[in-house]
Amino acid sequence: MRPDPHGTRKHTPLLRALVLLLSALLSTPSVAQHHLNAAIVNETTSDTLRITVLVRLHHDAPTFINVQGRAILPSGWRALTPLPQLTLHPEEMIVVPILLASDRTAPAGAHTGILEFRTDTGTMNARVAIHLTVPERRRVRITPIEAPSFLIEGVP
């Protein structure tokens, strides 16, 4: 056996243990990440500035989860139906209808709203964007001005 000029032979068992520990840590399966997914299935608009949005919620966790919905809408828009608070069964998929409406104060043009769904633990959330369009409303405004006396009935 040759002499060990660097003295590494006495550290070989320690290096071997360190390599085994690192390989065990790297080969340990990680905990699976679960997701809550939301997607718009259908949007129906009408001339009355109402929109019905069907949102599909799906989660891939093997447990029950509680989900709360929230709408982040532009000025002049509101949810006519309360956003759901529901319990999803393991790996369940559900379609949730949401009815939105615009009042007369909403400015004309294209707007974007967000529907957000979160678990009560805050570990999973999902968002979908909604494209809202308010058509331009044309109006005629009549403002009375001083009328000549011959137009007023009963005045000579």
Helices and strands as residue ranges (DSSP letters): G 9-11, H 12-27, E 36-45, E 50-59, E 65-72, E 77-79, E 85-88, E 93-102, E 109-119, E 125-134, G 149-151
